[in-house]
Amino acid sequence: MNASVDIALDKTITITFTEAIYNTTDELITNSNISSIISFTESNSGGTPVAATISYDEINYVITIDPTDNLKELQLYNIELSDLQDADGNLRSTSNTTFTTEDTTPPTTTFVDPQNDDTNVSIGAPLEISFNESVRKLDNTPISNTDLESIITFSPAATFTATINASNDGILIYPYPYLSSETEYTITIDPVEDYSGNEQIASSSITFTTAKFNIWNGNAGDNDFSNSANYEIGYTYGAGVLVAANEPLMIISDDANIPHLIIEPLAKVTIASGTTVTLSDELTIISDASGSGSLIIDGTLSVSSSKINIQQNITDASQYEFVSPPVQGATHASIGADGAIYSWNNQTGNWDSQTTDASLNPMSGYILKSSNDLLYNGALNRGSFSIDAKGTPKNSGFTLAGNPYTASIDWDLIASEDKFNIKDKFWIYKDGIYANHDVSTGIDTDLEGDASLIPSGHAFWIQANWSEGETVTGTLSVNETYLAHNETSYLKSGSSANEAIPHIKLAGIHNGVQCEKAIGFTPNASEFYDDYDTPRFFGFSPDAIELYSIVEDKKLAINSYPELINNMVIPLGYKTRSSGTFTIRINNMTKMEDGLQVLLTDHLENTVIDLNSEGSYEFTSEATSSDDRFSIQLIGDVSTDVDTPATDDKSINIYSIESTLYIKVDNIKNPEYTLYNIDGKLIDMDRLNPQSLNHIEMNGQKGIFIVKVIGDGFVTSKKVVIN
């Protein structure tokens, strides 16, 4: 019986022995002294005694416990037997047996906020319903978020989304876009049952009345909070304010006392410097698949931390989302996530699981899966924050940072000293793949529009200035002067304001998921891996095909070369997690010569496609990673007669004798060479020893070759003939 559950409330308990029993003083146990060896309590040994008649059948050796009253529901009980022995002195030590009684009462529904007959209820804040135990539908199946749309009704009708928490005892309802102002509503939830099958016999409902709200539309065009013409039907003092989705920026530049401030998705509010805004009731920032509302506080905001509601939309419950808390004191449990949360340990290069009560730190990034939208409550993060970017052989220099604010961080506004010893680029996860913003090249992959923005509530990767085998520390510091308003969510769109180098942007496409790969050209780049190259982060999307090139064993999303050489060939790899039909195409060509041909060779199918004229190439593949199935050949009006004189204060000599190439280098820092055949195919590359005559064996290769030597502030090329 130990640890049994669902024991009947009117249960009579029996304990049977196989022989006569004695206490430790050799006294025979009889019906008259049975109570001396047994106790019956709630919870555990030493708990509250339970009134009961205890008897003992001395013939059949059976103890009977008959409770005076029915037992309590869902109560843990304990029966303790003292030390006992048989007639031969065989000892039975003290034992405790526990059991839990059954549940016979239907669950109770509680409307937490609002409550029945409440007035002045917010038109946009979440509504909360709770139960005293876990609940399910009357057909014994779990309640899903989709089910809630039919289980819950409003009168008059209102559109909404809703989520049920992981323990199935709490519901949050999000009006969408918002309830009507100054309206009496009745909200009803259908009967449910608990997991013991106890059904509610009737629906539960309350009636409440919403507050008066001023609806901002910004039609006056001056962004002025105080201008009555910027509201749908003028401004009423003492009423709440709702800034409608996608409407123009609101600027509050005069002190204001407002009961409610609701900022809808992609709506924008700035509290100007020197201005104080006092909210007597709530601040709610709403999020959906299009993005989140944003708030920039250059002045002062006074509001109770318990009245702050910051939503974060979860776009896909099956995918990991990269998040960061915009409030103080957030935990796994408090934000409503119903899946595990992990943080990146930049010392070990591993993911660490977060306990439900562990604090989620501002400016740290986390990954999670959740079928619920997240809801952050607490004091807003204000002021400056920083995070160390560790570079070790275990993590390749990567750290998962997070945006701690209620508006976007504009990466390009961050001062160089606040990007101490970190690369001037970031990666952000969206739609199952990683997009990246690279200041060095001005190239962004899978981003359009304002790509330097990192939206509120999002985590992003940064990389220390790390080289193989090193251990380094960089620091990223941010403050509120680096903020801009949200333009999107999960960077579904965005583009760089930086001047981009000439480049070609390819895209791999499968099942509507696109992933870009860029090839750039700048004299500042080398043929080796450097700051003008950006590693490929592989995502989790089952549909993506992720393209890359390889330099020094590193798979790259952006690969930059010192120059474009006619007929140069660049191997193109790809990775996909599923089989199917895939597409490769040119997305755009920026600052490239007119007439440049981009040929894609499929070496498996022995097929060559002109992507300029054909537009795209379709192929089939299993789930795989291939480094060499494809290559890109660039053909255009690019001269191969590349003899270029060296700078006057440099000294270099390139020549060949029989099958050996010689390169004499003087007064050039960090010299490197690359060797191409006459068709532009890369043959070899390596670093050169300065102040030395370098010998390069051609190992039987003959013909005309192009040798290019580059160094700090120096580049030259020359044709040589190897016989």
N, C-alpha and C positions, 0 to 999 in steps of 0.2 A: 504493500500500500504506500510505501514511502514516496513522497513527491507526486502523489496522484493529484489529478485535477478534475474539475467538474463533479465534485462530490455533492450529493443531494443535501439540501438544507435541513431535511428532517432525518438525516442519517443517524442510525444507531450503530455504534462502533464496537466491534468485538475483537479480542485478542486471545488466541488459543495457544496453549502449551501442550507438550506431549507427556508431561509428568508433573507431579507435585512440585511446588516451588517454595523456597525458603529465602528469608533475608540473610544478610551477612552475619547476623548474630545467631543463626541456626533456628530462628523462629519460623514455624510453619505459617505460610500465608493462607488466611481463611477469609471468608466473607466479612468478618468483623474487623480485620486489619488491612484489607486490600487498599484502602485509601492512603496508607502510609508509604506505598511504593510507587504510586502513579500520580502524575499531574497532567492536567489538560488546560492549555493556555492558547491565547491568540498569538499570532506571529511566530514566536520562538520560545525557547526555554527562558523563563523569567518574565514572560509577557503577562498580559491580563488574564487571570483565571477565568475559566468558563464554567458556569453553574451546570452541574450534571449529577445524576445518580450513578454511582459506580458500584457494581456488584460482582461477585465471584462465584462461579459454579465449581465447588470443591470436588465434585465427582468427575466432571469432564474437563476441568482445568481451563475454564473460559472466563475471561474478564469482559464485562459488558459496560460500555459507557453510553448512558442515555441522557443527552443534553436536555436541560429543563425547558429551553425555548429553541425554536428553529435557529440554525446557525446563520451567520451573516453571509451575504453574497460576496463572492470573489475575495474571501478572507482566507489568509494563510493561518492554519492551526498546527499546534505541536502537541504530541503526546510523549511524555518522558517516563520511562521505567527506570527505577533505581537498580543498583547492583542486586542480582539474584543468583541463587545457586540451587542445585538439586540435592537430593538426599546424600549423594556421594561427594558433595563439596565442589562439583564442577561449576565454575563461576561464569555468570553472564553479566558483562559489564553494563553500566548505565547506557541506555540507548534513547535516541530521539527519532520520532517518526513524524513527518509533516505531510499535510495535504491542503489543497485549496478547493473551496466550495464553488459551486456552479454560479453562472450569471443567469438570472431569470427576469431582469428588468430591462425594458427597451431603453435605448440611448436617449439622452436629453439634448435638445438643441438649444443653444444660447446665441442670441444675436449680440455680439460683443460691441460692434460699432458700425452703424448707429444702433440705438436701442429703441424700443417701442415709444412712439409719441415724441421722439427727439425732433427738435427744430434746428434751423440754422446749420443743416448738414451740408458738407462740402459736395459739390457736383462732380468732382473729379478724383477725390481720394479713394483708396480701396475701401470696400466694405468687408467686414470680418464676421464669420460665423464659426462657432466652435461646438464640439460635442464632448461629452464627458468620457467617451471611449471611442475606439476605432469603429468606423461604420462602413457599410457596403450597400449595394443595391438590394432590393427585396428578392431578386433572383439568385442571391448568394454570390454575385460576381463583384469584383472591385469597381469602385467609382473612378472613372478617368476624367481628365480635364474636359474632354469633349462631352462626356455625359452631363456635366454640370450645366451646360447650355440648355438642356431640356429639363433637368431636375429643378432648376431655379427659374422663377418667372418674376417679372416686374409688371405692375399695373399703376399708371399707364405703361405701355411697352417701352423698354429701353434695351439698347444693344450693349453687350458687355463680353468680356472674356473672364474666365475664372480658373483657379488652380486649387487642387487639394494637396495637402502636405504629405510627406512620406509616411507619417503615422496614421493617416486617414482620419484625423480628428479635428482638422481645421481647414477652412475654406477662405480664400481671398477672392473678392469680386472686383474687377476693374471696369468701371463704366467706360464705354468707348463710343464716340469720343468723350462725351460727358453727359450727365443728367441735365434735365431742364432746370433752370433757375426758378425759385419760389414755387415749387410744385410738390404736392403731396403724393408720395409713392407708397405702395404696398409691395413688399418683397416676400415671396413665398418659396419654401423649399419642400419638395415632396417627401413622403415618409421614407425612412431608411431603416436598416437593421444593424445590430451589432454582430460580431463574429461568432456569437453563440446562437444566432438565429432569432433573437428577440426583436420583433418588428414594432415600429411605431405604428399607431393605428390611425394617425391623422397627419396632415401637413402642418408645418409651422410657419407663422408669418408675423410680420410687424408692419406698422405704418410710421412713416417719418416725412418730414417736410424739408426740402432743400433751401439753402440760403440764397439770398440775392447775389448775383455775380455780374460784374462788368466784363463783357467779352471783348478782348482786344483784337482789332483787325489791322491797325496801323494805317488806315486809309488816308489819314491827313498827310502822311509822307515825311513827318518830321521826327519820328521815333520818340516823341515826348509823352511820357506816362501821364502827365497832367493835362494834356490836350483832350478834351471831351470828344473831339471829332475822330479820335483814333479808336473809338469803341462802337459796337454795333448799334446801340441805341443811347449813346451818351454815357457819361460817367456819373454814378451815384456814390457820394461819399458814405463811408461806413460799410459798403458792400465789398465782397471778395473780388479778386481779379483773376481771370483765366486768360492766358495768352495762347491763342489758338494755334494749332499745328501749322507750320510752314509760313506763318505770317511774319511781317517785317520785325526787325529788332525793336524791343522796347528798352528805352533808357530812362531810368528813374534818377533824376538829378535834383529833386526836392525831397526833403524829409517827408516820410509817409507812414501812416498807421493803417494797416490793412488786416482784416481777420484771416483771409485765406489768399495764398498765391499759388496758382496751379500753372505749370509750364508744360505744355503738350509736346509731343515728339517734334523735334527740329524747330521748335519755337525758341526764342532767344531773349534773355533779359540781362541787362547790365545795370548794376547799382553803381552810380558814378562816385568818384572820389569826393569825400567831404559830405556824403549823403548818408543818412541813417534811415533804414526801413525796419519798422517793427511789425511783426506778424503775431497777432494775439491768438491765432488758432493753428494754422498749418502752413507748411511749405511742402508741396508735392511736385515732383518732376517725373513726368510720364515717359515711358519708353515703349516702342513697338518695333516691328521689323524694319521700318524706314529709318529709325534712329532714335535718339533721346533728346529731350529738351536740355537746354544748357543755361547755366547761371554763372555770370562773372561778377564777383563782388570786389569792386575797387574801393567802396566805402565801407559801411557797417550794416550787418544784418543781425537783428535781434529776434530770436525765435527759440522756443523751448526745444531742446534736442529730442524730446519725446514726441514732438509734433512734426518731425521731419521724415518724409517718405520719399526715397529715391528708388525708382524702379529701374530694373535692367532686364530688357527683353532677352529671352533665350530663343534663338532661331530654330534650333534643331536638337531635340532631346537625344538623338543618337550620336551626336558629334561632341567632341570636347570643345568647350568654350573657354576663352582666355580672358580672365576678369581681374579687376582690382577694386578694392573698396573705396568709395568716396566719403566715407564717414569713419569716425573713431569708434573703436570697440566692437566692430563687426566680427561675428564668428560664423562657423559653418552652420550651426543650428539657427542663429538669429536671422540669417538672410533667406531661409526657406529652401535652400538647395536640397534635393532629395537623392543626390548621388554623392560619390566620394569627391573630395577636394585634395589636390596635390600642389605642392610648391617645388620649385627647382632648387636643388642644393648645388650652388656654384662652387662649392669646395670639392664635392665628391663626383659631381656630374650625374647625380641620380635624382629621381622624383621621390619626395617625402610625403607620405599621407598625413593629412591634418585631422586631428581629433575634432569632435563636434564642438568642444568648448574652447578650442585654441583661437587666439586672436588672429584676424587677418590684417596684416600690417599695411599701412599706407605706403604707396610706391612700390610694394612688392606685387609680383604677378602670380596668379594661380590658374590652374586648369580644373575644370569640373564638367560633369554631365548632370543635367537636371531636366525633368519634365515640367518644372515650374519656372515662371519668371522669378527673378530675384527681387527682394525688397529690402533695402538698407534703411535702418532707423538709427539716428544718433547725430551727434554734433558733426558738422561738416569739417572736412580737412581744410585748414587754412594755413597760409605761410609757406615756408620753404621746406623741401624734402630732398633727400639724396639717397642713393643706393650705390654700393660698391660693385664694380664689375670685376670679378676675379678671372684671371687667365691662368689655367693650369693645364698640364697634359691630360687631365681627366675631363675637362669641359670645353677645350678649344677656345676659351675666352668668353663663352656666352653666359649671359645672366638674363633672367626673366624679370623685367621691371614692370611697373604699372602706373597708369595715370591716376593720381590721387584726388583729382578735382572734379567739379561738376561742369566742366567745359573742356574743350580739346586743348592738348598741348601742341603748339606749333613748333615742330623740331627745328625749323630753320630760324626761329627767333632765339633759340638757346645760345647763349654766348659761348665762345670757344673754350674759355676757362672753366665753364660748367660742364664741358664734355672732356674732362681731364683724362687723358690716356685711354680714350675709347674711340673707336672708329666712327666717322661721321655718317652713320647709316643706321637704319633700324628695320626689323622684320615684324610683321603683324599677321596674325592668323585670320583668315576670312574664308568662308564657304568651303572649308576643308583643305585649303592650300595656304601657303605663306606668300604674302605680297611683301615687297620691300621698297624702301626709299633710300636712294644713294646720292648723297650730296656731292661726292667726289666726281661722279660722271654726269650728274643731273638726270640719270636714267632711273625710272621707276617701273617695276614690273607688276602687272595686274592692278594698277592704280590709274585712275583718270581724275581730272579735276584738281582739287587741292590736296595733293598726296602727302604733304608735310604734316598734316593734322593727325594726331592720335586721339580718337574720341574718348570722352569720359567713360569711366568704368571698364576700360580695356587694358589688357596686358600686352607687352611688346618685348621683343628680344633686342638686346644690345650686345656689342662685342668689344672686349678690351683689345688694346693694341698688343696683340699677342703673337709670338712666333713659336714655331715648333720647339718643344722642350723647355720653354720659359715658364716662370711663375711671376705674374705681374698683377697689379691692382690698379684699376681705373675707377673714376667716380663720375656718375651723372647726377647733377644737381638741377632742380627746377624750382621756380617760384611763380607767383600769380601774374607776373608781367609777361610770361611766355604763353598766356592763354589766348585762345580764339574760340569763337562759338562753334558748336557741333554743326557739321554739314551733312553727316551721314553716320551710319553705324556699321561696325565690322568692316569699315572702309570698302563698302560696296561701290563707291566711286571716289576718285581723288586724283590730283596730278601735281607735278613738281613745279615750283616757281623758279627753280634753278635753271641756268643756261645749260642745256644738255649738249654733250659731245655728239658728233655724228654717230648714228647707230641704226641697226636693223633690229626690229622687234618681231620675233616669231611667237606663235601661239600653238599649243597643243590643246585639242578640244575633244571632249567625250561626254555624251549625255548632258550637254548644256553647260558643263563645267570647263572653264578656260584657264589655262596656266601659261604665262608668258616666259620667254627667255630672250635676252638681249645680247647683241654683239656690238661693241663700241670701238671707236678709234680715236686715240689722242696721243700726241708725241710724248706725253708725260707717262704713259703706261709702258710696261716692259712685257716681254714675252713670258715672264715668270709670274707667279702669283703675287699680287701687290694690292694696294688700296683701291685700285681701279677695277678690281674684281670683287664680286659678291657671291658668297657661297649659297648653294641651293639648300634651303630647308625643305625636307620632304614632309608633306602634310598627311592627313588621315583619310581624305576623301576616297571612297571606293571608286569614284567615277573619274578622277583627275588623271591626265597623262602629263607628267612633269618632265620638261625638257632640260637638258644641261650639256655643257661642254666640260672638259677635264683639263686642268693644268696642275702639274705637280701633285697628282693623285687627288686633287680637290674638285668636287663636282660643283659647277658654278651656274648661277642664275643669270649673272651679268659677267661677261668676259670681255676685257678691253685689250686691244692690240695697239702698238705704236703707230702703225700705218696700215692702210689697205693696199695689198699687192695684187695685181691682176692674176686671176686664176688661183688665188689662195684657197686652200681646202681646210675646212674646220670640222672635225668629227663632232657628231651630235648624238648624245645619248638620251635615253628616256626611261622613265619608270612608271608602271601602272599597277594598280592593285586588283584589277579585274580584266577579264577578256572582253573582246568586242571589236567594233570598228571605230577607228580613231582618225582624227584629221590634224594635219600640220599646215599652217598657212602663215603668210606675212601679215602682221597686224598693222605695222607702219614702218616707213623708212624716213629717218629724220636727218637732214643735212647731207644726204648721200648724193653722189653724182647722178645726173640724169642718164638713163640708159644702162645703169648697173643691172646685170643679170644675177639672179639668185637661183642657183640650181640645187635641187635636193636629190641626192642619190640614195635609193633604198638598196643597200648591198645584198640584202636577203633575197629580194625579188629581182635584182639586177635591172632596176628601173631608174631613169633620170627624169625629173619633172622640173620645168621652168616655172617656179612659183609666181613670177611676175605675170606670165601670160596665162597659166593654168589656174591661178588663184589659190588652189589648195591641193593637197594630196591626201587621199584616204587609204588606209591600210588596216589589216587585221592583226591582232596580237593576243597572245595569252597574257595573264598576269605575270609580269617579268620586270627585270631591270637589265637593260642592254646598253653598253658603252659605245658600240661601234656599228649598229645596224645602219645608221644614217650618217651622211656628211653633207655639209653645205659648201658649195663652190661659188666664189664671187668672181664674176667676169664683167669687166667694164673698161672704160677709157682711162685706165690707170697705167702709167708708163712703167715698163720694167727696166728702162735705161736709167738706173737709179744711182749712178756715180755721183756722189755729193761731196764737195770738199769739206774737210773738217774745219772747225773753228780755228782761227789763226793761232791762238795761244795753246792749242792742243797739238799733239803729235801722234800720228797713227800710220801704220804701214800694213797693207793687206796684200799678200801674194801667195802663189803656189809653186811648189817644186815637185814635179811628178805627182804622187798620190797624197801629198801632205799639204795642208793649208796652214799658212803662218799669219799670225796677227800680232804685230808689235804695238803695244799700248804704252803711251807716256802721258802723264799729267791729266788723266781722266779718272774721276772718282766713280766707284761702283760699276766698272765696265761689264757688259754682257754682250754676247753675240747670238744671232740667229742665222740659220743657213737654209735657203730655199732653193729648189730647182727652178728651171726657167719657166715652169708652169705655175709657179707660186706655191707649190706644196712644201710644207715645213719638213725639213730633213733632220735638223739637229738644233739644239740650243743649250747654252751653258753660260756660266760666269767666266770672266777672264781674270787672269792675274795681272794687276797693274804693274807698270815699270818692268815688264817682262816680255819676252818673245814666246807667244803661246803656240804650241804645235797641235794641230788637229788632224788626225789620220782619217782619210776618206774611205778606207777599207774597200777598195776596188771600185768605188763609184766614180763614174766618168761623165764629163759633159760640162755645160755652162751652169754656174751656180751664182746666186746672189748672196753676198755676205753683208749683214747689217750689224753695226756695232753701236750700242747706245750706252750712255752713262749719265751722270747728273748734269743736266743742261747741255747734252751733246748727243748727236745722232749722225751717222754717216753710213752709206751703203756703197758696195762696189761689186761689179761682175768679176768672176774669176773662172779660168778654164782648168779643169782637172783632166789630165791625159791618162 
